[in-house]
């Protein structure tokens, strides 16, 4: 199964550049980054940019949820 390259945009400043490039299997899936006591959620915008070699899907920040205790 192939993966899509993804670039994460927006969100809190603690989401570093190295965290902003990842891969997903399905563009309909959201990206959920664990940080501190919660998760940062990113979703596909329908936009694609080029990294010079191949297309990269753009996911934008949708919000934060806290980890249930």
CHARMM-style PDB file with segment names, atoms N, HN, CA, C and O in Angstrom:
ATOM      1  N   UNK     1       0.845  -1.172   0.000  1.00  0.00      PROA
ATOM      2  CA  UNK     1       0.000   0.000   0.000  1.00  0.00      PROA
ATOM      3  C   UNK     1       0.895   1.242   0.000  1.00  0.00      PROA
ATOM      4  O   UNK     1       1.803   1.349   0.825  1.00  0.00      PROA
ATOM      5  N   UNK     2       0.653   2.157  -0.897  1.00  0.00      PROA
ATOM      6  HN  UNK     2      -0.084   2.070  -1.567  1.00  0.00      PROA
ATOM      7  CA  UNK     2       1.488   3.352  -0.966  1.00  0.00      PROA
ATOM      8  C   UNK     2       0.932   4.442  -0.054  1.00  0.00      PROA
ATOM      9  O   UNK     2      -0.247   4.440   0.300  1.00  0.00      PROA
ATOM     10  N   UNK     3       1.799   5.361   0.313  1.00  0.00      PROA
ATOM     11  HN  UNK     3       2.757   5.362   0.026  1.00  0.00      PROA
ATOM     12  CA  UNK     3       1.427   6.453   1.205  1.00  0.00      PROA
ATOM     13  C   UNK     3       1.545   7.775   0.459  1.00  0.00      PROA
ATOM     14  O   UNK     3       2.290   7.895  -0.514  1.00  0.00      PROA
ATOM     15  N   UNK     4       0.799   8.756   0.933  1.00  0.00      PROA
ATOM     16  HN  UNK     4       0.193   8.658   1.723  1.00  0.00      PROA
ATOM     17  CA  UNK     4       0.833  10.106   0.384  1.00  0.00      PROA
ATOM     18  C   UNK     4       1.687  10.985   1.295  1.00  0.00      PROA
ATOM     19  O   UNK     4       1.558  10.933   2.518  1.00  0.00      PROA
ATOM     20  N   UNK     5       2.559  11.790   0.690  1.00  0.00      PROA
ATOM     21  HN  UNK     5       2.664  11.832  -0.304  1.00  0.00      PROA
ATOM     22  CA  UNK     5       3.308  12.779   1.463  1.00  0.00      PROA
ATOM     23  C   UNK     5       2.354  13.897   1.855  1.00  0.00      PROA
ATOM     24  O   UNK     5       1.513  14.317   1.060  1.00  0.00      PROA
ATOM     25  N   UNK     6       2.494  14.377   3.089  1.00  0.00      PROA
ATOM     26  HN  UNK     6       3.177  14.037   3.735  1.00  0.00      PROA
ATOM     27  CA  UNK     6       1.583  15.382   3.644  1.00  0.00      PROA
ATOM     28  C   UNK     6       2.383  16.507   4.291  1.00  0.00      PROA
ATOM     29  O   UNK     6       3.396  16.267   4.947  1.00  0.00      PROA
ATOM     30  N   UNK     7       1.911  17.750   4.095  1.00  0.00      PROA
ATOM     31  HN  UNK     7       1.088  17.945   3.562  1.00  0.00      PROA
ATOM     32  CA  UNK     7       2.469  18.913   4.765  1.00  0.00      PROA
ATOM     33  C   UNK     7       1.389  19.488   5.676  1.00  0.00      PROA
ATOM     34  O   UNK     7       0.279  19.766   5.223  1.00  0.00      PROA
ATOM     35  N   UNK     8       1.708  19.670   6.962  1.00  0.00      PROA
ATOM     36  HN  UNK     8       2.610  19.445   7.330  1.00  0.00      PROA
ATOM     37  CA  UNK     8       0.767  20.208   7.934  1.00  0.00      PROA
ATOM     38  C   UNK     8       0.946  21.718   8.032  1.00  0.00      PROA
ATOM     39  O   UNK     8       2.067  22.205   8.178  1.00  0.00      PROA
ATOM     40  N   UNK     9      -0.160  22.460   7.953  1.00  0.00      PROA
ATOM     41  HN  UNK     9      -1.071  22.063   7.835  1.00  0.00      PROA
ATOM     42  CA  UNK     9      -0.097  23.921   8.036  1.00  0.00      PROA
ATOM     43  C   UNK     9      -0.970  24.410   9.179  1.00  0.00      PROA
ATOM     44  O   UNK     9      -1.927  23.749   9.581  1.00  0.00      PROA
ATOM     45  N   UNK    10      -0.617  25.592   9.695  1.00  0.00      PROA
ATOM     46  HN  UNK    10       0.160  26.129   9.368  1.00  0.00      PROA
ATOM     47  CA  UNK    10      -1.389  26.187  10.779  1.00  0.00      PROA
ATOM     48  C   UNK    10      -1.105  25.504  12.101  1.00  0.00      PROA
ATOM     49  O   UNK    10      -0.187  24.693  12.219  1.00  0.00      PROA
ATOM     50  N   UNK    11      -1.905  25.845  13.085  1.00  0.00      PROA
ATOM     51  HN  UNK    11      -2.651  26.503  12.990  1.00  0.00      PROA
ATOM     52  CA  UNK    11      -1.759  25.234  14.396  1.00  0.00      PROA
ATOM     53  C   UNK    11      -0.791  25.962  15.291  1.00  0.00      PROA
ATOM     54  O   UNK    11      -0.248  27.005  14.926  1.00  0.00      PROA
ATOM     55  N   UNK    12      -0.577  25.403  16.473  1.00  0.00      PROA
ATOM     56  HN  UNK    12      -1.018  24.556  16.769  1.00  0.00      PROA
ATOM     57  CA  UNK    12       0.290  26.028  17.469  1.00  0.00      PROA
ATOM     58  C   UNK    12       1.747  26.109  17.024  1.00  0.00      PROA
ATOM     59  O   UNK    12       2.196  25.340  16.174  1.00  0.00      PROA
ATOM     60  N   UNK    13       2.468  27.044  17.610  1.00  0.00      PROA
ATOM     61  HN  UNK    13       2.103  27.668  18.301  1.00  0.00      PROA
ATOM     62  CA  UNK    13       3.866  27.251  17.238  1.00  0.00      PROA
ATOM     63  C   UNK    13       4.779  26.108  17.665  1.00  0.00      PROA
ATOM     64  O   UNK    13       5.871  25.962  17.117  1.00  0.00      PROA
ATOM     65  N   UNK    14       4.356  25.298  18.627  1.00  0.00      PROA
ATOM     66  HN  UNK    14       3.468  25.417  19.072  1.00  0.00      PROA
ATOM     67  CA  UNK    14       5.213  24.186  19.053  1.00  0.00      PROA
ATOM     68  C   UNK    14       5.201  23.020  18.072  1.00  0.00      PROA
ATOM     69  O   UNK    14       5.952  22.062  18.255  1.00  0.00      PROA
ATOM     70  N   UNK    15       4.368  23.077  17.037  1.00  0.00      PROA
ATOM     71  HN  UNK    15       3.758  23.855  16.888  1.00  0.00      PROA
ATOM     72  CA  UNK    15       4.425  22.071  15.970  1.00  0.00      PROA
ATOM     73  C   UNK    15       5.595  22.486  15.071  1.00  0.00      PROA
ATOM     74  O   UNK    15       5.475  23.402  14.258  1.00  0.00      PROA
ATOM     75  N   UNK    16       6.710  21.804  15.232  1.00  0.00      PROA
ATOM     76  HN  UNK    16       6.807  21.059  15.893  1.00  0.00      PROA
ATOM     77  CA  UNK    16       7.947  22.190  14.562  1.00  0.00      PROA
ATOM     78  C   UNK    16       7.935  21.809  13.080  1.00  0.00      PROA
ATOM     79  O   UNK    16       7.092  21.033  12.632  1.00  0.00      PROA
ATOM     80  N   UNK    17       8.877  22.363  12.340  1.00  0.00      PROA
ATOM     81  HN  UNK    17       9.562  22.994  12.704  1.00  0.00      PROA
ATOM     82  CA  UNK    17       9.006  22.067  10.910  1.00  0.00      PROA
ATOM     83  C   UNK    17       9.188  20.572  10.670  1.00  0.00      PROA
ATOM     84  O   UNK    17       8.625  20.024   9.722  1.00  0.00      PROA
ATOM     85  N   UNK    18       9.958  19.919  11.510  1.00  0.00      PROA
ATOM     86  HN  UNK    18      10.415  20.364  12.279  1.00  0.00      PROA
ATOM     87  CA  UNK    18      10.192  18.487  11.316  1.00  0.00      PROA
ATOM     88  C   UNK    18       8.922  17.666  11.551  1.00  0.00      PROA
ATOM     89  O   UNK    18       8.790  16.570  11.006  1.00  0.00      PROA
ATOM     90  N   UNK    19       7.991  18.181  12.352  1.00  0.00      PROA
ATOM     91  HN  UNK    19       8.099  19.072  12.794  1.00  0.00      PROA
ATOM     92  CA  UNK    19       6.723  17.497  12.604  1.00  0.00      PROA
ATOM     93  C   UNK    19       5.733  17.727  11.467  1.00  0.00      PROA
ATOM     94  O   UNK    19       4.757  16.988  11.340  1.00  0.00      PROA
ATOM     95  N   UNK    20       5.970  18.738  10.646  1.00  0.00      PROA
ATOM     96  HN  UNK    20       6.763  19.338  10.750  1.00  0.00      PROA
ATOM     97  CA  UNK    20       4.998  19.150   9.633  1.00  0.00      PROA
ATOM     98  C   UNK    20       5.040  18.332   8.348  1.00  0.00      PROA
ATOM     99  O   UNK    20       4.177  18.509   7.488  1.00  0.00      PROA
ATOM    100  N   UNK    21       6.007  17.451   8.192  1.00  0.00      PROA
ATOM    101  HN  UNK    21       6.708  17.306   8.891  1.00  0.00      PROA
ATOM    102  CA  UNK    21       6.061  16.571   7.031  1.00  0.00      PROA
ATOM    103  C   UNK    21       5.858  15.138   7.499  1.00  0.00      PROA
ATOM    104  O   UNK    21       6.602  14.641   8.344  1.00  0.00      PROA
ATOM    105  N   UNK    22       4.847  14.476   6.946  1.00  0.00      PROA
ATOM    106  HN  UNK    22       4.242  14.879   6.259  1.00  0.00      PROA
ATOM    107  CA  UNK    22       4.564  13.094   7.337  1.00  0.00      PROA
ATOM    108  C   UNK    22       3.889  12.391   6.168  1.00  0.00      PROA
ATOM    109  O   UNK    22       3.831  12.934   5.065  1.00  0.00      PROA
ATOM    110  N   UNK    23       3.382  11.196   6.400  1.00  0.00      PROA
ATOM    111  HN  UNK    23       3.429  10.755   7.296  1.00  0.00      PROA
ATOM    112  CA  UNK    23       2.707  10.424   5.364  1.00  0.00      PROA
ATOM    113  C   UNK    23       1.415   9.857   5.913  1.00  0.00      PROA
ATOM    114  O   UNK    23       1.309   9.544   7.099  1.00  0.00      PROA
ATOM    115  N   UNK    24       0.422   9.728   5.025  1.00  0.00      PROA
ATOM    116  HN  UNK    24       0.507   9.982   4.062  1.00  0.00      PROA
ATOM    117  CA  UNK    24      -0.837   9.066   5.352  1.00  0.00      PROA
ATOM    118  C   UNK    24      -1.145   8.052   4.259  1.00  0.00      PROA
ATOM    119  O   UNK    24      -0.691   8.197   3.124  1.00  0.00      PROA
ATOM    120  N   UNK    25      -1.908   7.036   4.600  1.00  0.00      PROA
ATOM    121  HN  UNK    25      -2.277   6.918   5.522  1.00  0.00      PROA
ATOM    122  CA  UNK    25      -2.300   6.016   3.632  1.00  0.00      PROA
ATOM    123  C   UNK    25      -3.512   6.477   2.837  1.00  0.00      PROA
ATOM    124  O   UNK    25      -3.643   6.157   1.656  1.00  0.00      PROA
ATOM    125  N   UNK    26      -4.406   7.236   3.487  1.00  0.00      PROA
ATOM    126  HN  UNK    26      -4.300   7.496   4.446  1.00  0.00      PROA
ATOM    127  CA  UNK    26      -5.649   7.682   2.856  1.00  0.00      PROA
ATOM    128  C   UNK    26      -5.826   9.171   3.135  1.00  0.00      PROA
ATOM    129  O   UNK    26      -5.748   9.593   4.289  1.00  0.00      PROA
ATOM    130  N   UNK    27      -6.060   9.968   2.106  1.00  0.00      PROA
ATOM    131  HN  UNK    27      -6.124   9.625   1.168  1.00  0.00      PROA
ATOM    132  CA  UNK    27      -6.225  11.410   2.286  1.00  0.00      PROA
ATOM    133  C   UNK    27      -7.483  11.761   3.065  1.00  0.00      PROA
ATOM    134  O   UNK    27      -7.606  12.881   3.560  1.00  0.00      PROA
ATOM    135  N   UNK    28      -8.416  10.831   3.183  1.00  0.00      PROA
ATOM    136  HN  UNK    28      -8.316   9.921   2.780  1.00  0.00      PROA
ATOM    137  CA  UNK    28      -9.628  11.060   3.971  1.00  0.00      PROA
ATOM    138  C   UNK    28      -9.340  10.956   5.469  1.00  0.00      PROA
ATOM    139  O   UNK    28     -10.128  11.428   6.288  1.00  0.00      PROA
ATOM    140  N   UNK    29      -8.223  10.344   5.820  1.00  0.00      PROA
ATOM    141  HN  UNK    29      -7.584   9.960   5.154  1.00  0.00      PROA
ATOM    142  CA  UNK    29      -7.839  10.239   7.231  1.00  0.00      PROA
ATOM    143  C   UNK    29      -7.342  11.585   7.725  1.00  0.00      PROA
ATOM    144  O   UNK    29      -6.765  12.362   6.965  1.00  0.00      PROA
ATOM    145  N   UNK    30      -7.570  11.855   9.000  1.00  0.00      PROA
ATOM    146  HN  UNK    30      -8.039  11.224   9.618  1.00  0.00      PROA
ATOM    147  CA  UNK    30      -6.979  13.053   9.584  1.00  0.00      PROA
ATOM    148  C   UNK    30      -5.636  12.679  10.192  1.00  0.00      PROA
ATOM    149  O   UNK    30      -5.362  11.508  10.457  1.00  0.00      PROA
ATOM    150  N   UNK    31      -4.808  13.688  10.408  1.00  0.00      PROA
ATOM    151  HN  UNK    31      -5.031  14.638  10.192  1.00  0.00      PROA
ATOM    152  CA  UNK    31      -3.525  13.482  11.084  1.00  0.00      PROA
ATOM    153  C   UNK    31      -3.718  13.965  12.513  1.00  0.00      PROA
ATOM    154  O   UNK    31      -4.219  15.066  12.741  1.00  0.00      PROA
ATOM    155  N   UNK    32      -3.319  13.141  13.472  1.00  0.00      PROA
ATOM    156  HN  UNK    32      -2.912  12.247  13.287  1.00  0.00      PROA
ATOM    157  CA  UNK    32      -3.472  13.462  14.890  1.00  0.00      PROA
ATOM    158  C   UNK    32      -2.089  13.402  15.537  1.00  0.00      PROA
ATOM    159  O   UNK    32      -1.493  12.331  15.650  1.00  0.00      PROA
ATOM    160  N   UNK    33      -1.583  14.570  15.961  1.00  0.00      PROA
ATOM    161  HN  UNK    33      -2.066  15.440  15.869  1.00  0.00      PROA
ATOM    162  CA  UNK    33      -0.279  14.647  16.621  1.00  0.00      PROA
ATOM    163  C   UNK    33      -0.472  14.721  18.131  1.00  0.00      PROA
ATOM    164  O   UNK    33      -1.198  15.582  18.628  1.00  0.00      PROA
ATOM    165  N   UNK    34       0.172  13.829  18.848  1.00  0.00      PROA
ATOM    166  HN  UNK    34       0.761  13.130  18.445  1.00  0.00      PROA
ATOM    167  CA  UNK    34       0.121  13.851  20.300  1.00  0.00      PROA
ATOM    168  C   UNK    34       1.105  14.894  20.812  1.00  0.00      PROA
ATOM    169  O   UNK    34       2.264  14.918  20.399  1.00  0.00      PROA
ATOM    170  N   UNK    35       0.638  15.762  21.718  1.00  0.00      PROA
ATOM    171  HN  UNK    35      -0.304  15.743  22.054  1.00  0.00      PROA
ATOM    172  CA  UNK    35       1.522  16.752  22.319  1.00  0.00      PROA
ATOM    173  C   UNK    35       0.995  17.086  23.709  1.00  0.00      PROA
ATOM    174  O   UNK    35      -0.171  17.451  23.865  1.00  0.00      PROA
ATOM    175  N   UNK    36       1.836  16.962  24.698  1.00  0.00      PROA
ATOM    176  HN  UNK    36       2.783  16.666  24.571  1.00  0.00      PROA
ATOM    177  CA  UNK    36       1.428  17.277  26.065  1.00  0.00      PROA
ATOM    178  C   UNK    36       0.252  16.412  26.487  1.00  0.00      PROA
ATOM    179  O   UNK    36       0.312  15.185  26.418  1.00  0.00      PROA
ATOM    180  N   UNK    37      -0.815  17.063  26.925  1.00  0.00      PROA
ATOM    181  HN  UNK    37      -0.864  18.061  26.981  1.00  0.00      PROA
ATOM    182  CA  UNK    37      -1.994  16.338  27.377  1.00  0.00      PROA
ATOM    183  C   UNK    37      -3.114  16.313  26.333  1.00  0.00      PROA
ATOM    184  O   UNK    37      -4.291  16.202  26.679  1.00  0.00      PROA
ATOM    185  N   UNK    38      -2.738  16.416  25.050  1.00  0.00      PROA
ATOM    186  HN  UNK    38      -1.782  16.506  24.770  1.00  0.00      PROA
ATOM    187  CA  UNK    38      -3.771  16.433  24.030  1.00  0.00      PROA
ATOM    188  C   UNK    38      -3.265  16.057  22.656  1.00  0.00      PROA
ATOM    189  O   UNK    38      -2.141  15.586  22.484  1.00  0.00      PROA
ATOM    190  N   UNK    39      -4.131  16.280  21.684  1.00  0.00      PROA
ATOM    191  HN  UNK    39      -5.045  16.662  21.824  1.00  0.00      PROA
ATOM    192  CA  UNK    39      -3.834  15.977  20.287  1.00  0.00      PROA
ATOM    193  C   UNK    39      -4.139  17.191  19.425  1.00  0.00      PROA
ATOM    194  O   UNK    39      -5.135  17.883  19.639  1.00  0.00      PROA
ATOM    195  N   UNK    40      -3.279  17.441  18.456  1.00  0.00      PROA
ATOM    196  HN  UNK    40      -2.470  16.880  18.283  1.00  0.00      PROA
ATOM    197  CA  UNK    40      -3.521  18.456  17.435  1.00  0.00      PROA
ATOM    198  C   UNK    40      -4.064  17.720  16.210  1.00  0.00      PROA
ATOM    199  O   UNK    40      -3.481  16.728  15.773  1.00  0.00      PROA
ATOM    200  N   UNK    41      -5.175  18.201  15.655  1.00  0.00      PROA
ATOM    201  HN  UNK    41      -5.649  19.007  16.009  1.00  0.00      PROA
ATOM    202  CA  UNK    41      -5.828  17.537  14.531  1.00  0.00      PROA
ATOM    203  C   UNK    41      -5.666  18.355  13.248  1.00  0.00      PROA
ATOM    204  O   UNK    41      -5.845  19.573  13.247  1.00  0.00      PROA
ATOM    205  N   UNK    42      -5.327  17.667  12.163  1.00  0.00      PROA
ATOM    206  HN  UNK    42      -5.182  16.678  12.164  1.00  0.00      PROA
ATOM    207  CA  UNK    42      -5.142  18.290  10.859  1.00  0.00      PROA
ATOM    208  C   UNK    42      -5.968  17.514   9.831  1.00  0.00      PROA
ATOM    209  O   UNK    42      -6.057  16.288   9.901  1.00  0.00      PROA
ATOM    210  N   UNK    43      -6.573  18.228   8.874  1.00  0.00      PROA
ATOM    211  HN  UNK    43      -6.501  19.224   8.817  1.00  0.00      PROA
ATOM    212  CA  UNK    43      -7.372  17.586   7.835  1.00  0.00      PROA
ATOM    213  C   UNK    43      -6.994  18.079   6.451  1.00  0.00      PROA
ATOM    214  O   UNK    43      -6.457  19.175   6.290  1.00  0.00      PROA
ATOM    215  N   UNK    44      -7.281  17.261   5.464  1.00  0.00      PROA
ATOM    216  HN  UNK    44      -7.717  16.371   5.595  1.00  0.00      PROA
ATOM    217  CA  UNK    44      -6.929  17.551   4.066  1.00  0.00      PROA
ATOM    218  C   UNK    44      -7.754  18.706   3.532  1.00  0.00      PROA
ATOM    219  O   UNK    44      -8.972  18.741   3.709  1.00  0.00      PROA
ATOM    220  N   UNK    45      -7.095  19.650   2.880  1.00  0.00      PROA
ATOM    221  HN  UNK    45      -6.106  19.621   2.736  1.00  0.00      PROA
ATOM    222  CA  UNK    45      -7.766  20.829   2.328  1.00  0.00      PROA
ATOM    223  C   UNK    45      -8.198  20.632   0.878  1.00  0.00      PROA
ATOM    224  O   UNK    45      -8.974  21.429   0.349  1.00  0.00      PROA
ATOM    225  N   UNK    46      -7.705  19.582   0.234  1.00  0.00      PROA
ATOM    226  HN  UNK    46      -7.075  18.935   0.663  1.00  0.00      PROA
ATOM    227  CA  UNK    46      -7.950  19.393  -1.193  1.00  0.00      PROA
ATOM    228  C   UNK    46      -6.857  20.021  -2.040  1.00  0.00      PROA
ATOM    229  O   UNK    46      -6.828  19.848  -3.259  1.00  0.00      PROA
ATOM    230  N   UNK    47      -5.955  20.752  -1.389  1.00  0.00      PROA
ATOM    231  HN  UNK    47      -5.978  20.892  -0.400  1.00  0.00      PROA
ATOM    232  CA  UNK    47      -4.854  21.419  -2.083  1.00  0.00      PROA
ATOM    233  C   UNK    47      -3.628  20.507  -2.129  1.00  0.00      PROA
ATOM    234  O   UNK    47      -3.381  19.718  -1.218  1.00  0.00      PROA
ATOM    235  N   UNK    48      -2.879  20.638  -3.208  1.00  0.00      PROA
ATOM    236  HN  UNK    48      -3.080  21.279  -3.949  1.00  0.00      PROA
ATOM    237  CA  UNK    48      -1.630  19.908  -3.361  1.00  0.00      PROA
ATOM    238  C   UNK    48      -0.554  20.877  -3.827  1.00  0.00      PROA
ATOM    239  O   UNK    48      -0.805  21.723  -4.686  1.00  0.00      PROA
ATOM    240  N   UNK    49       0.646  20.756  -3.262  1.00  0.00      PROA
ATOM    241  HN  UNK    49       0.850  20.069  -2.564  1.00  0.00      PROA
ATOM    242  CA  UNK    49       1.793  21.556  -3.680  1.00  0.00      PROA
ATOM    243  C   UNK    49       2.895  20.595  -4.109  1.00  0.00      PROA
ATOM    244  O   UNK    49       2.786  19.386  -3.903  1.00  0.00      PROA
ATOM    245  N   UNK    50       3.945  21.129  -4.699  1.00  0.00      PROA
ATOM    246  HN  UNK    50       4.034  22.111  -4.866  1.00  0.00      PROA
ATOM    247  CA  UNK    50       5.050  20.281  -5.135  1.00  0.00      PROA
ATOM    248  C   UNK    50       6.266  20.526  -4.260  1.00  0.00      PROA
ATOM    249  O   UNK    50       6.562  21.667  -3.905  1.00  0.00      PROA
ATOM    250  N   UNK    51       6.974  19.454  -3.912  1.00  0.00      PROA
ATOM    251  HN  UNK    51       6.733  18.527  -4.201  1.00  0.00      PROA
ATOM    252  CA  UNK    51       8.218  19.602  -3.157  1.00  0.00      PROA
ATOM    253  C   UNK    51       9.426  19.567  -4.087  1.00  0.00      PROA
ATOM    254  O   UNK    51      10.563  19.439  -3.635  1.00  0.00      PROA
ATOM    255  N   UNK    52       9.171  19.683  -5.388  1.00  0.00      PROA
ATOM    256  HN  UNK    52       8.247  19.787  -5.755  1.00  0.00      PROA
ATOM    257  CA  UNK    52      10.236  19.635  -6.378  1.00  0.00      PROA
ATOM    258  C   UNK    52      10.373  18.267  -7.003  1.00  0.00      PROA
ATOM    259  O   UNK    52      10.928  18.139  -8.094  1.00  0.00      PROA
ATOM    260  N   UNK    53       9.880  17.244  -6.334  1.00  0.00      PROA
ATOM    261  HN  UNK    53       9.429  17.349  -5.447  1.00  0.00      PROA
ATOM    262  CA  UNK    53       9.968  15.879  -6.839  1.00  0.00      PROA
ATOM    263  C   UNK    53       8.603  15.251  -7.062  1.00  0.00      PROA
ATOM    264  O   UNK    53       8.381  14.583  -8.072  1.00  0.00      PROA
ATOM    265  N   UNK    54       7.691  15.462  -6.126  1.00  0.00      PROA
ATOM    266  HN  UNK    54       7.871  16.005  -5.306  1.00  0.00      PROA
ATOM    267  CA  UNK    54       6.376  14.840  -6.212  1.00  0.00      PROA
ATOM    268  C   UNK    54       5.345  15.708  -5.498  1.00  0.00      PROA
ATOM    269  O   UNK    54       5.705  16.599  -4.728  1.00  0.00      PROA
ATOM    270  N   UNK    55       4.060  15.449  -5.753  1.00  0.00      PROA
ATOM    271  HN  UNK    55       3.767  14.726  -6.378  1.00  0.00      PROA
ATOM    272  CA  UNK    55       3.025  16.242  -5.088  1.00  0.00      PROA
ATOM    273  C   UNK    55       2.955  15.954  -3.590  1.00  0.00      PROA
ATOM    274  O   UNK    55       3.213  14.839  -3.137  1.00  0.00      PROA
ATOM    275  N   UNK    56       2.600  16.991  -2.841  1.00  0.00      PROA
ATOM    276  HN  UNK    56       2.391  17.897  -3.209  1.00  0.00      PROA
ATOM    277  CA  UNK    56       2.449  16.881  -1.395  1.00  0.00      PROA
ATOM    278  C   UNK    56       1.078  17.426  -1.039  1.00  0.00      PROA
ATOM    279  O   UNK    56       0.754  18.563  -1.381  1.00  0.00      PROA
ATOM    280  N   UNK    57       0.264  16.623  -0.350  1.00  0.00      PROA
ATOM    281  HN  UNK    57       0.527  15.699  -0.072  1.00  0.00      PROA
ATOM    282  CA  UNK    57      -1.071  17.040   0.068  1.00  0.00      PROA
ATOM    283  C   UNK    57      -0.962  18.012   1.235  1.00  0.00      PROA
ATOM    284  O   UNK    57      -0.135  17.825   2.128  1.00  0.00      PROA
ATOM    285  N   UNK    58      -1.794  19.051   1.229  1.00  0.00      PROA
ATOM    286  HN  UNK    58      -2.466  19.203   0.503  1.00  0.00      PROA
ATOM    287  CA  UNK    58      -1.772  20.056   2.289  1.00  0.00      PROA
ATOM    288  C   UNK    58      -2.898  19.749   3.285  1.00  0.00      PROA
ATOM    289  O   UNK    58      -4.071  19.671   2.919  1.00  0.00      PROA
ATOM    290  N   UNK    59      -2.514  19.582   4.535  1.00  0.00      PROA
ATOM    291  HN  UNK    59      -1.561  19.646   4.833  1.00  0.00      PROA
ATOM    292  CA  UNK    59      -3.467  19.390   5.626  1.00  0.00      PROA
ATOM    293  C   UNK    59      -3.396  20.619   6.520  1.00  0.00      PROA
ATOM    294  O   UNK    59      -2.302  21.095   6.823  1.00  0.00      PROA
ATOM    295  N   UNK    60      -4.539  21.142   6.945  1.00  0.00      PROA
ATOM    296  HN  UNK    60      -5.428  20.756   6.698  1.00  0.00      PROA
ATOM    297  CA  UNK    60      -4.562  22.326   7.793  1.00  0.00      PROA
ATOM    298  C   UNK    60      -5.069  21.967   9.186  1.00  0.00      PROA
ATOM    299  O   UNK    60      -5.795  20.990   9.369  1.00  0.00      PROA
ATOM    300  N   UNK    61      -4.677  22.768  10.151  1.00  0.00      PROA
ATOM    301  HN  UNK    61      -4.087  23.563  10.003  1.00  0.00      PROA
ATOM    302  CA  UNK    61      -5.034  22.540  11.545  1.00  0.00      PROA
ATOM    303  C   UNK    61      -6.532  22.726  11.728  1.00  0.00      PROA
ATOM    304  O   UNK    61      -7.108  23.709  11.261  1.00  0.00      PROA
ATOM    305  N   UNK    62      -7.158  21.772  12.413  1.00  0.00      PROA
ATOM    306  HN  UNK    62      -6.690  20.973  12.792  1.00  0.00      PROA
ATOM    307  CA  UNK    62      -8.602  21.818  12.664  1.00  0.00      PROA
ATOM    308  C   UNK    62      -8.941  22.071  14.119  1.00  0.00      PROA
ATOM    309  O   UNK    62     -10.054  22.492  14.434  1.00  0.00      PROA
ATOM    310  N   UNK    63      -7.991  21.818  15.011  1.00  0.00      PROA
ATOM    311  HN  UNK    63      -7.087  21.476  14.755  1.00  0.00      PROA
ATOM    312  CA  UNK    63      -8.256  22.058  16.428  1.00  0.00      PROA
ATOM    313  C   UNK    63      -7.493  21.101  17.316  1.00  0.00      PROA
ATOM    314  O   UNK    63      -6.699  20.281  16.855  1.00  0.00      PROA
ATOM    315  N   UNK    64      -7.757  21.229  18.597  1.00  0.00      PROA
ATOM    316  HN  UNK    64      -8.403  21.895  18.972  1.00  0.00      PROA
ATOM    317  CA  UNK    64      -7.068  20.436  19.614  1.00  0.00      PROA
ATOM    318  C   UNK    64      -8.104  19.747  20.489  1.00  0.00      PROA
ATOM    319  O   UNK    64      -9.149  20.319  20.799  1.00  0.00      PROA
ATOM    320  N   UNK    65      -7.808  18.529  20.879  1.00  0.00      PROA
ATOM    321  HN  UNK    65      -6.958  18.065  20.627  1.00  0.00      PROA
ATOM    322  CA  UNK    65      -8.622  17.818  21.857  1.00  0.00      PROA
ATOM    323  C   UNK    65      -7.705  17.369  22.990  1.00  0.00      PROA
ATOM    324  O   UNK    65      -6.507  17.161  22.798  1.00  0.00      PROA
ATOM    325  N   UNK    66      -8.296  17.226  24.173  1.00  0.00      PROA
ATOM    326  HN  UNK    66      -9.269  17.395  24.329  1.00  0.00      PROA
ATOM    327  CA  UNK    66      -7.530  16.760  25.327  1.00  0.00      PROA
ATOM    328  C   UNK    66      -7.662  15.264  25.452  1.00  0.00      PROA
ATOM    329  O   UNK    66      -8.674  14.684  25.058  1.00  0.00      PROA
ATOM    330  N   UNK    67      -6.631  14.632  26.006  1.00  0.00      PROA
ATOM    331  HN  UNK    67      -5.809  15.103  26.326  1.00  0.00      PROA
ATOM    332  CA  UNK    67      -6.651  13.202  26.256  1.00  0.00      PROA
ATOM    333  C   UNK    67      -7.610  12.920  27.404  1.00  0.00      PROA
ATOM    334  O   UNK    67      -7.527  13.553  28.457  1.00  0.00      PROA
ATOM    335  N   UNK    68      -8.519  11.972  27.203  1.00  0.00      PROA
ATOM    336  HN  UNK    68      -8.586  11.458  26.348  1.00  0.00      PROA
ATOM    337  CA  UNK    68      -9.482  11.617  28.251  1.00  0.00      PROA
ATOM    338  C   UNK    68      -8.749  10.920  29.399  1.00  0.00      PROA
ATOM    339  O   UNK    68      -7.828  10.132  29.186  1.00  0.00      PROA
ATOM    340  N   UNK    69      -9.178  11.227  30.595  1.00  0.00      PROA
ATOM    341  HN  UNK    69      -9.926  11.867  30.768  1.00  0.00      PROA
ATOM    342  CA  UNK    69      -8.545  10.594  31.765  1.00  0.00      PROA
ATOM    343  C   UNK    69      -9.469   9.617  32.410  1.00  0.00      PROA
ATOM    344  OT1 UNK    69      -9.108   8.991  33.406  1.00  0.00      PROA
TER     345      UNK     69
END
